[in-house]
Amino acid sequence: MKKIVYLILSLVLVAVMSSCMASADHESYSEKAQEIKIACWNTQTFFDSVTEGTEYAEFIKNKSWNDEAYSIRLERLASAIKDFDADVVVLEEIENESVMHDIANFLAGEWNSRKAYTYACFTKEKEGSIGVGVLSRFELVSPTVHGMDIRCDTEMPSMRPLLQVTVLKAGHELTLFVNHWKSMSGGKEETEMWREYQEGLLARRMSGKVSQNMPVIACGDFNRDLMDFSEGEEHDTVYLNPGLDEEGVSVKSLWYTQSGSLVEPGSYYFEGEWSRIDHFFASGAVEVIDFNVQTDGPWCNESTHVPERYMIYSGKGYSDHLPITCRVRF
């Protein structure tokens, strides 16, 4: 395949919620290492009830999808997020910034001010159907979007951008890279090259932070099973290849236990098999305290833990992915 152009575009992202401005009780710098809990969840086609024309076909002019159905789904998602009790919540497959506002509104009214999500940001590809968003109890700074323009013999499909944002707690910074890589729709092998481009983008953007030993977490739906990443030097690490003959990045996968076994179950269940396509990758000066697949809730079957996917015609379910969480110290 003859490659013609490979451009990386980096754009400053404006935070979408007015509460993203510095709060009055902003924490001062602390010499003590800080700890936060992060949740990550592909919410499965979370559209609002306003038809824009970019929604997936089953949501357009569907009598089952209306204001009431949307409100019920919002309440359901907000209830799950409260159960996670994470400081930072990363969400994939969110339609737009209005949905982020609505989620925040359903989470509002928390009596404990330390549990309120007062910061958020969101991005998606222009004319895209879905994007990624972050809710946080701590200040989000320096949000940046990284996109690609790849021109070759094969037309580039819709490629969701990489969101980079820094979580600031008591003067300590943790950089988050939020991913939603190309799906395997159209064939795993046929679409792999596009995920390789996205892997290269992530590796290059992480490398600068990692070389300075800064705390970094990359997370999201990578649409690639853990076993399909290149193995790192340690049993619990994988190697992110930037391509273009550049040096890659070794990152710790949180799917591995201390004994070297894999955390059960996976995060995605398809055609009778579990896979681990939702990830936390840690690198730099960050200590991983724990990692969990959230299976204790109505978003999955109580006995099999298979996700209760959302069904638009019945209005039942949550998502076809399980949420994952981790606690880290930096």
C-alpha positions in Angstrom: 0.0 0.0 0.0 1.4 3.3 -1.0 1.2 5.9 1.8 0.9 9.5 0.7 0.3 11.6 3.8 0.3 11.0 7.5 -0.5 14.1 9.5 -1.1 14.4 13.2 -3.4 17.2 14.2 -3.3 18.6 17.7 -6.0 21.1 18.8 -6.7 22.7 22.1 -10.1 21.5 23.4 -12.3 23.9 25.3 -13.9 22.3 28.3 -17.6 22.0 27.8 -19.0 22.7 31.2 -19.1 26.1 32.9 -18.1 24.4 36.1 -14.7 23.6 34.6 -13.5 27.0 35.7 -11.4 27.1 38.9 -13.5 26.5 42.0 -13.3 28.6 45.1 -12.0 25.8 47.2 -9.2 24.8 44.9 -6.7 22.6 46.8 -3.3 23.9 47.5 0.0 22.1 46.6 0.7 19.0 48.7 4.0 17.2 49.1 2.1 14.0 49.9 1.4 11.7 47.0 -2.2 11.9 45.8 -4.6 9.0 45.2 -7.6 8.9 42.8 -10.0 6.4 41.6 -10.8 6.2 37.8 -13.7 4.5 36.1 -13.8 3.8 32.4 -16.9 2.6 30.5 -18.1 2.3 26.9 -21.7 3.4 27.4 -22.9 1.9 24.0 -24.3 4.4 21.6 -25.5 7.0 24.2 -27.5 9.4 22.0 -29.9 12.1 23.2 -33.5 12.3 22.0 -32.8 15.1 19.5 -32.3 13.9 16.0 -29.4 15.5 14.3 -28.9 13.1 11.4 -25.6 11.7 12.6 -27.1 9.1 14.9 -27.0 5.4 14.2 -29.9 4.3 12.1 -31.8 2.5 14.9 -32.1 5.8 16.8 -33.4 7.9 13.9 -37.2 8.3 13.8 -37.7 5.4 16.1 -40.9 5.7 18.2 -39.2 3.7 21.0 -36.6 6.4 21.3 -38.0 9.6 22.8 -37.5 12.0 25.7 -38.8 9.6 28.3 -36.6 6.8 27.1 -33.6 9.1 27.1 -34.3 10.4 30.6 -34.7 6.8 32.0 -31.3 5.9 30.4 -29.7 9.0 31.9 -31.0 8.2 35.3 -29.7 4.6 35.0 -26.2 5.7 33.9 -26.0 8.3 36.7 -27.0 5.6 39.3 -24.2 3.3 38.0 -21.7 6.1 38.2 -22.6 6.9 41.8 -22.1 3.2 42.6 -18.6 3.3 41.2 -17.8 6.4 43.4 -14.8 7.2 41.2 -13.1 10.6 41.2 -12.7 10.6 37.5 -15.1 9.0 35.1 -14.1 8.3 31.4 -17.0 7.6 29.0 -17.0 6.4 25.4 -19.8 6.5 22.8 -21.3 9.7 24.1 -23.1 11.7 21.3 -22.3 15.3 22.2 -21.5 17.8 24.9 -25.2 18.2 25.7 -25.3 14.6 26.8 -22.4 15.3 29.1 -24.3 18.3 30.6 -27.3 16.0 31.1 -25.3 13.3 32.8 -23.8 16.0 35.1 -27.3 17.3 35.9 -28.5 13.8 36.9 -25.4 13.5 39.1 -26.0 16.9 40.7 -27.4 17.4 44.2 -24.7 15.5 45.9 -24.6 16.7 49.6 -21.0 15.8 49.9 -19.2 18.5 47.9 -16.1 16.3 47.6 -18.1 13.8 45.6 -19.6 16.3 43.1 -18.3 16.2 39.5 -17.5 19.9 38.9 -15.3 19.5 35.9 -15.8 17.9 32.5 -14.6 17.8 28.9 -15.7 16.2 25.7 -14.6 15.7 22.1 -15.5 13.9 19.0 -14.6 13.9 15.3 -16.3 16.5 13.2 -19.5 15.1 11.8 -18.9 12.0 13.9 -21.7 10.1 15.6 -20.1 9.6 19.0 -17.2 10.8 21.1 -15.5 10.6 24.5 -15.9 12.5 27.6 -14.4 12.9 31.1 -16.1 13.9 34.4 -13.9 14.8 37.3 -14.1 15.8 40.9 -10.7 17.5 40.4 -9.6 20.2 38.1 -9.0 19.2 34.4 -6.3 21.3 32.7 -4.6 21.5 29.3 -7.3 19.5 27.4 -5.9 18.7 23.9 -7.3 16.7 21.0 -5.0 14.7 18.7 -6.4 13.6 15.3 -5.0 12.1 12.2 -5.3 12.7 8.5 -4.0 9.5 6.7 -4.1 9.5 2.9 -3.3 6.3 1.1 -4.7 3.8 -1.4 -7.4 2.9 1.1 -9.8 5.7 2.2 -9.5 6.5 5.9 -12.6 5.5 7.8 -14.1 7.5 10.7 -11.3 7.7 13.3 -12.2 9.0 16.7 -9.6 11.5 18.1 -7.3 10.9 21.0 -8.2 13.1 24.0 -5.3 14.2 26.3 -6.2 16.0 29.6 -4.4 16.5 32.9 -6.1 15.8 36.3 -4.8 18.2 38.9 -5.1 17.2 42.6 -3.4 19.3 45.3 -0.8 20.4 42.8 0.0 16.9 41.5 -0.6 16.2 37.9 -1.8 13.0 36.2 -2.0 12.9 32.4 -4.9 11.0 31.0 -5.0 9.8 27.4 -8.6 8.8 26.4 -8.9 6.4 23.5 -11.7 4.8 21.4 -10.0 3.0 18.6 -11.4 1.8 15.3 -13.9 -1.0 15.7 -13.5 -4.4 14.2 -16.6 -4.0 12.1 -15.6 -5.0 8.6 -13.2 -7.7 9.9 -10.5 -7.8 12.5 -7.6 -8.2 10.1 -9.0 -5.8 7.6 -9.3 -3.0 10.2 -6.2 -3.6 12.2 -4.0 -1.2 10.2 -6.2 1.7 11.4 -5.8 0.6 15.0 -2.0 0.5 14.4 -2.1 4.1 13.3 -4.0 5.0 16.5 -1.5 3.0 18.5 1.3 5.0 16.9 -0.4 8.3 17.8 -0.8 7.3 21.4 2.8 6.0 21.7 4.2 9.2 20.3 2.1 11.4 22.6 2.9 9.3 25.6 6.6 9.1 25.0 7.4 12.7 25.9 5.6 12.3 29.3 7.1 8.9 30.0 10.7 10.1 29.1 10.3 12.7 31.9 8.9 10.0 34.3 5.6 11.9 34.6 2.5 9.9 35.8 0.4 8.8 32.8 -2.7 6.7 32.4 -4.0 5.7 29.0 -7.5 4.2 29.0 -10.6 3.6 26.9 -12.0 1.1 24.4 -9.1 0.0 22.3 -11.1 -2.6 20.3 -8.1 -4.8 20.6 -7.7 -7.7 23.0 -4.8 -7.6 25.5 -3.3 -10.7 23.8 -3.1 -8.8 20.5 -0.7 -6.2 21.8 3.0 -6.7 21.5 4.4 -8.1 24.7 6.6 -5.9 26.9 9.8 -7.0 28.7 7.9 -7.8 31.9 5.0 -10.2 32.2 2.5 -7.4 32.9 3.7 -4.9 30.3 2.8 -4.3 26.7 4.7 -2.4 24.0 3.1 0.4 22.2 4.7 0.8 18.8 4.8 4.3 17.3 5.8 3.1 13.8 8.0 5.3 11.6 11.1 3.6 13.1 10.6 5.5 16.3 11.2 4.1 19.8 8.1 2.8 21.4 6.7 2.9 24.9 6.4 0.1 27.5 3.3 0.4 29.6 1.9 -1.7 32.5 -1.4 -3.4 31.7 -3.7 -3.5 34.7 -5.3 -6.8 33.5 -2.5 -8.8 35.1 -2.6 -9.7 38.7 0.6 -9.8 40.8 0.9 -13.5 40.3 0.8 -13.1 36.5 -2.7 -14.4 35.9 -5.4 -12.4 34.2 -8.2 -10.6 36.0 -11.6 -12.3 35.3 -13.9 -11.8 33.6 -13.1 -9.7 30.5 -14.8 -6.5 29.7 -16.6 -7.5 26.5 -18.6 -10.7 25.7 -19.2 -11.6 22.1 -20.3 -14.8 20.5 -19.8 -16.8 23.6 -16.3 -15.5 24.3 -14.8 -13.0 26.7 -12.2 -10.5 25.6 -10.3 -7.7 27.2 -10.6 -4.7 24.8 -11.1 -2.0 27.5 -7.9 -1.0 29.1 -5.9 0.9 31.6 -2.2 1.3 30.7 0.0 2.9 33.3 3.5 4.4 32.8 5.8 6.9 34.5 5.7 7.9 38.1 2.3 6.4 38.9 1.6 3.6 41.4 -1.3 1.2 40.7 -3.2 0.3 43.9 -5.9 -1.9 42.4 -7.9 -2.7 39.3 -11.4 -4.1 39.0 -14.0 -5.2 36.5 -17.2 -3.9 37.9 -19.6 -6.9 38.0 -21.6 -6.0 41.2 -24.5 -4.1 39.7 -27.6 -4.3 37.4 -25.5 -3.5 34.4 -24.5 -7.2 34.1 -26.0 -10.7 34.7 -25.7 -11.6 38.4 -24.4 -15.1 37.8 -22.6 -15.0 34.4 -21.5 -11.3 34.6 -22.3 -10.9 30.9 -23.1 -7.2 30.2 -26.8 -6.3 30.0 -26.6 -4.5 26.6 -29.0 -1.6 26.0 -32.0 -2.6 23.8 -33.7 0.4 22.3 -37.0 -1.4 21.6 -37.5 -2.6 25.1 -35.6 0.2 26.9 -33.8 -2.3 29.0 -30.1 -2.7 29.7 -27.1 -0.5 30.1 -24.2 -1.3 27.8 -22.5 -4.2 25.9 -19.3 -3.5 27.8 -18.5 -3.9 31.5 -17.1 -0.8 33.3 -13.6 -1.1 34.7 -12.0 0.9 37.5 -8.6 1.4 39.1 -7.0 3.4 41.9 -3.7 5.0 41.4 -1.3 7.1 43.4 0.9 9.8 41.9 
